[in-house]
């Protein structure tokens, strides 16, 4: 079983994801987001080290502080990436839209707006994480260690996209 840096409780407490959304709908995306987005920021070497330390509950105080930057970035990116698949699911008969007894589906424009909002929050927290690591990287030897990783740490905190373009 893969180790996640966030729990179902954390995700539902700190993001707009409602209590009634099933963890089985969220967990696969959480794993993918952690493996791709968070590993991209940390680099493979540091990511696998942290995941192991987190799994065995052996984080040092500096790594616990770092987790306070990782968790919100991960949670908001999971919410962003999961949102379309909560309303729409791929079934054996194709893509279906979920409908409750007393609910109406949102239009595509509203869904886009909600994803932009969630993505903006995720980008904000990702930027904070990257800037923290750039300023405090010496606290984490595995972050600086280069083992010819297939994913090296992202150090560009300008990945943040506010949705506005200036020419």
C-alpha positions as CSV (number, residue, x, y, z in Angstrom):
1,X,0.0,0.0,0.0
2,X,1.3,3.5,-0.9
3,X,1.8,6.0,1.8
4,X,-0.2,9.3,1.4
5,X,0.9,12.5,3.1
6,X,-2.7,13.4,3.7
7,X,-5.7,11.6,5.1
8,X,-9.3,11.6,4.2
9,X,-10.0,13.7,7.2
10,X,-7.4,16.3,6.3
11,X,-8.6,16.6,2.7
12,X,-12.2,17.1,3.8
13,X,-11.4,19.5,6.6
14,X,-9.1,21.8,4.7
15,X,-10.7,21.8,1.2
16,X,-14.2,22.4,-0.1
17,X,-14.7,18.6,-0.6
18,X,-17.8,17.6,1.3
19,X,-18.1,14.9,3.9
20,X,-20.3,12.7,1.8
21,X,-17.7,12.3,-1.0
22,X,-16.4,8.7,-0.7
23,X,-12.7,8.2,0.0
24,X,-12.7,5.6,-2.7
25,X,-13.4,8.4,-5.2
26,X,-10.5,10.6,-3.8
27,X,-7.7,8.2,-2.9
28,X,-6.6,7.2,-6.5
29,X,-6.3,10.8,-7.5
30,X,-4.5,11.6,-4.2
31,X,-1.9,8.9,-5.0
32,X,-1.4,10.2,-8.5
33,X,-1.1,13.8,-7.5
34,X,1.4,13.0,-4.7
35,X,3.5,10.8,-7.1
36,X,3.5,13.5,-9.8
37,X,3.0,17.0,-8.4
38,X,4.7,16.6,-5.0
39,X,7.5,14.4,-6.4
40,X,8.1,17.0,-9.1
41,X,8.6,19.6,-6.4
42,X,10.7,17.5,-4.0
43,X,12.7,15.5,-6.5
44,X,12.6,11.7,-6.5
45,X,15.4,11.2,-4.0
46,X,13.9,13.4,-1.3
47,X,10.3,12.4,-2.1
48,X,11.0,8.6,-1.6
49,X,13.0,9.4,1.6
50,X,10.2,11.5,3.0
51,X,7.6,9.0,2.1
52,X,9.5,6.3,3.9
53,X,10.1,8.4,7.0
54,X,6.4,9.4,7.0
55,X,5.3,5.8,6.8
56,X,7.4,4.7,9.7
57,X,6.6,7.9,11.7
58,X,10.2,8.9,11.9
59,X,10.1,12.5,10.7
60,X,12.5,14.8,12.4
61,X,11.2,18.3,13.6
62,X,12.4,20.0,10.3
63,X,10.6,17.4,8.2
64,X,7.4,17.9,10.3
65,X,7.6,21.6,9.5
66,X,8.0,20.7,5.8
67,X,4.9,18.6,5.9
68,X,2.9,21.7,6.9
69,X,3.9,23.1,3.5
70,X,3.4,19.8,1.6
71,X,-0.1,18.9,2.9
72,X,-2.1,22.0,1.8
73,X,-0.4,21.9,-1.6
74,X,-1.3,18.3,-2.0
75,X,-4.8,18.7,-0.7
76,X,-5.8,21.5,-3.0
77,X,-4.2,19.9,-6.0
78,X,-6.2,16.7,-5.2
79,X,-9.4,18.7,-5.0
80,X,-8.6,20.4,-8.3
81,X,-7.9,17.1,-10.1
82,X,-10.8,15.2,-8.5
83,X,-13.5,17.7,-9.0
84,X,-14.5,16.7,-12.6
85,X,-14.6,13.0,-11.6
86,X,-16.9,13.5,-8.7
87,X,-19.6,14.6,-11.0
88,X,-18.7,12.5,-14.0
89,X,-17.5,8.9,-13.9
90,X,-16.3,6.4,-16.4
91,X,-18.5,3.3,-16.3
92,X,-18.9,0.3,-18.5
93,X,-21.4,2.1,-20.7
94,X,-19.2,5.2,-21.1
95,X,-19.0,8.5,-19.2
96,X,-21.9,9.1,-16.9
97,X,-23.0,12.1,-14.8
98,X,-23.8,11.5,-11.2
99,X,-27.1,12.9,-9.9
100,X,-28.6,12.8,-6.4
101,X,-32.2,12.9,-5.4
102,X,-32.2,16.6,-4.7
103,X,-29.3,18.0,-6.7
104,X,-28.7,19.5,-10.1
105,X,-25.5,19.2,-12.1
106,X,-23.5,22.3,-12.7
107,X,-22.8,23.5,-16.2
108,X,-19.3,23.2,-17.7
109,X,-18.5,26.9,-17.2
110,X,-19.2,26.6,-13.5
111,X,-17.1,23.5,-13.3
112,X,-14.2,25.3,-15.0
113,X,-14.6,28.3,-12.6
114,X,-14.4,26.0,-9.6
115,X,-11.3,24.2,-11.0
116,X,-9.6,27.5,-11.6
117,X,-10.3,28.5,-8.0
118,X,-9.0,25.2,-6.6
119,X,-6.0,25.3,-9.0
120,X,-5.2,28.8,-7.8
121,X,-5.1,27.7,-4.2
122,X,-3.0,24.7,-5.1
123,X,-0.5,26.9,-7.0
124,X,-0.3,29.3,-4.1
125,X,0.6,26.5,-1.7
126,X,3.0,24.9,-4.2
127,X,4.8,28.2,-4.6
128,X,5.1,28.5,-0.8
129,X,6.5,25.0,-0.6
130,X,9.1,25.6,-3.4
131,X,10.1,29.0,-1.8
132,X,10.4,27.4,1.6
133,X,12.6,24.6,0.2
134,X,14.8,27.1,-1.7
135,X,15.4,29.1,1.5
136,X,15.7,26.1,3.8
137,X,17.1,23.4,1.6
138,X,20.2,23.0,3.8
139,X,17.9,21.5,6.5
140,X,17.2,18.6,4.2
141,X,20.3,16.8,3.0
142,X,18.3,14.4,0.8
143,X,16.8,17.4,-1.0
144,X,20.3,18.6,-2.0
145,X,21.6,15.1,-2.7
146,X,21.8,14.2,-6.4
147,X,21.5,10.5,-7.1
148,X,20.9,11.0,-10.8
149,X,17.2,11.1,-9.9
150,X,14.7,10.8,-12.8
151,X,12.9,13.7,-11.2
152,X,15.0,16.5,-9.9
153,X,13.5,19.1,-7.5
154,X,11.6,22.0,-9.0
155,X,13.1,25.2,-7.9
156,X,11.0,27.6,-10.0
157,X,8.5,29.2,-7.7
158,X,7.2,31.2,-10.7
159,X,5.0,28.2,-11.7
160,X,2.2,30.0,-10.1
161,X,-0.4,31.1,-12.6
162,X,-3.0,33.6,-11.4
163,X,-5.1,33.2,-14.5
164,X,-4.3,36.8,-15.7
165,X,-2.1,37.4,-18.7
166,X,-0.3,40.7,-19.3
167,X,1.1,41.6,-22.7
